[in-house]
Amino acid sequence: MHSYFPLKLRSCEINGRGDCHVAVLVQIKGLRYFVDVANGKPYDRAVHIGTNSTITSLNGSFHWNLRYNIDSGRMELCHSGETAVSFHPAKTVRYESFRKMILRSRSEKSFGPFLTGLRFCLYPKKTSKMIAVRDACIYDGDSSCVKRRALTRKDILSISTREEIERIVGFSTLLKDAID
């Protein structure tokens, strides 16, 4: 991985499953910032790992923060006070080490959600809105709290014609193929 700023990869734990997610620490002017772009949550900025501040996204409907757990020695990414992701702040891992995680997530149903359902998340307009499908729920609007249950495939396909989705070349077709 190449970047203007030094990057360090961290292996994360989610719901008691170790090595199932990747987070990035980026160093800017000697300070380390947490970045997570692949969790489908509206983490809309890099956060200094020394801060305890609560950050709000999606017009104030989503609250998150980083905190250091002195007992475990891990950084915890929390949503509304509950730990969602954790990682060891000083343990760097090589990009190649994630190959096993990727293979497991695509071959073992018990390892993660990628074989048991459809997931995607878009944040058009700089995270003030979201369009997402996660665990058979559709999120469409300005709050992560507002969702509706997708009862049929047609429910999910109904958002495939949205302008924000059609702007991404091939995504609408990919979504339709995944449903069929």
C-alpha positions in Angstrom: 0.0 0.0 0.0 1.3 3.4 -0.9 0.2 6.7 0.6 1.5 10.2 1.1 1.1 9.5 4.8 2.5 6.5 6.6 -0.2 3.8 7.1 -0.3 1.0 9.6 -2.8 -1.8 9.3 -4.5 -3.2 12.4 -6.3 -6.6 12.7 -9.6 -6.1 14.4 -12.0 -8.1 16.5 -15.8 -7.9 15.9 -18.3 -9.8 18.1 -15.6 -12.0 19.6 -14.2 -13.0 16.2 -10.5 -12.1 16.0 -8.8 -11.2 12.8 -12.0 -10.6 10.9 -11.7 -6.9 10.0 -9.0 -4.4 9.0 -8.6 -0.9 10.3 -6.0 1.7 9.3 -4.0 4.0 11.4 -2.5 6.9 9.4 0.2 9.2 10.8 -0.1 12.9 10.1 2.4 15.3 11.7 3.4 12.7 14.2 -0.1 11.9 15.4 -1.9 8.7 14.7 -5.5 8.7 13.4 -8.0 5.9 13.1 -9.7 5.3 9.7 -12.2 2.6 8.9 -13.7 2.7 5.4 -15.0 -0.8 5.1 -17.4 -1.4 7.9 -20.5 0.1 6.4 -20.9 2.6 9.1 -20.7 6.4 8.7 -17.2 6.9 10.0 -16.9 10.1 8.1 -13.5 11.3 9.3 -10.2 10.2 10.6 -10.1 10.4 14.4 -7.0 11.0 16.6 -6.6 7.9 18.7 -6.0 10.0 21.8 -9.4 11.6 21.7 -12.4 10.5 23.7 -14.8 12.7 22.0 -18.1 11.4 20.7 -18.6 12.0 17.0 -22.0 12.3 15.3 -22.8 11.5 11.8 -25.9 11.2 9.6 -27.5 14.4 10.9 -26.8 13.4 14.5 -28.5 10.0 14.4 -25.2 8.0 14.6 -22.9 8.4 17.6 -19.4 6.9 17.7 -16.1 7.2 19.5 -12.8 5.6 20.2 -11.7 4.7 23.7 -8.8 2.8 25.2 -9.7 -0.2 27.3 -7.0 -0.3 30.0 -7.9 -3.9 31.0 -7.5 -5.4 27.5 -4.9 -3.0 26.1 -7.1 -2.5 23.0 -8.7 0.5 21.3 -12.4 0.1 21.1 -14.6 1.7 18.4 -18.0 2.2 20.1 -21.5 3.0 18.8 -23.7 4.6 21.4 -21.4 3.2 24.2 -21.3 -0.4 22.9 -18.0 -1.8 21.6 -18.4 -2.7 17.9 -14.7 -3.2 16.8 -11.5 -3.4 18.8 -7.8 -3.6 17.9 -4.4 -3.5 19.5 -3.1 0.0 18.9 0.6 -1.0 18.7 0.4 -4.3 16.8 0.9 -3.7 13.1 0.1 -6.5 10.7 1.2 -6.9 7.1 -1.4 -6.6 4.3 -0.6 -10.2 3.2 -1.7 -11.5 6.6 -5.3 -10.6 5.8 -5.5 -13.2 3.0 -6.6 -15.9 5.4 -9.3 -13.6 6.8 -10.6 -12.9 3.4 -10.6 -16.5 2.4 -12.4 -17.5 5.6 -15.0 -14.7 5.2 -15.8 -16.1 1.7 -15.8 -19.8 2.6 -17.1 -20.2 6.2 -20.7 -19.1 6.9 -20.0 -18.8 10.7 -17.0 -16.5 10.2 -18.9 -13.4 9.0 -22.0 -12.1 7.1 -20.7 -12.3 3.6 -22.1 -15.8 2.8 -25.4 -15.4 4.6 -26.8 -12.1 3.2 -26.4 -9.1 1.0 -24.7 -6.0 2.3 -23.8 -2.7 0.8 -23.8 0.9 2.0 -23.6 4.2 0.2 -23.3 7.6 1.7 -24.1 10.2 -0.9 -23.9 13.8 0.0 -21.0 13.5 2.4 -22.8 11.2 4.9 -25.9 13.3 5.4 -27.9 10.5 3.8 -27.5 6.8 3.5 -28.6 4.0 1.2 -27.9 0.6 2.6 -28.9 -3.0 2.8 -27.7 -5.0 5.8 -29.1 -8.1 7.3 -32.3 -7.9 5.3 -33.0 -4.3 6.4 -33.1 -1.3 4.1 -31.8 2.0 5.3 -32.7 4.9 3.1 -32.6 8.4 4.5 -30.9 10.7 6.9 -30.7 8.4 9.9 -29.2 5.0 10.7 -32.1 4.5 13.1 -34.7 4.4 10.4 -34.9 1.1 8.6 -37.5 -1.1 7.1 -37.4 -4.9 6.7 -36.9 -6.2 3.2 -39.6 -8.8 3.0 -39.0 -9.7 -0.6 -36.2 -9.5 -3.2 -38.4 -6.9 -5.0 -38.0 -4.7 -1.9 -34.3 -4.7 -2.2 -34.4 -4.3 -6.0 -36.6 -1.2 -5.6 -33.6 0.8 -4.5 -31.4 -0.4 -7.4 -32.9 2.2 -9.7 -32.0 5.1 -7.4 -29.9 7.8 -9.0 -27.2 7.5 -6.4 -26.8 3.8 -7.2 -27.1 4.1 -11.0 -24.3 6.6 -10.9 -21.9 3.8 -10.0 -21.2 2.0 -13.3 -22.3 -1.6 -13.1 -23.5 -1.5 -9.5 -27.2 -1.7 -10.3 -26.5 -4.8 -12.5 -24.3 -6.3 -9.8 -27.1 -5.8 -7.2 -29.7 -7.4 -9.5 -27.5 -10.4 -10.3 -26.9 -10.9 -6.5 -30.6 -10.9 -5.8 -31.5 -13.3 -8.7 
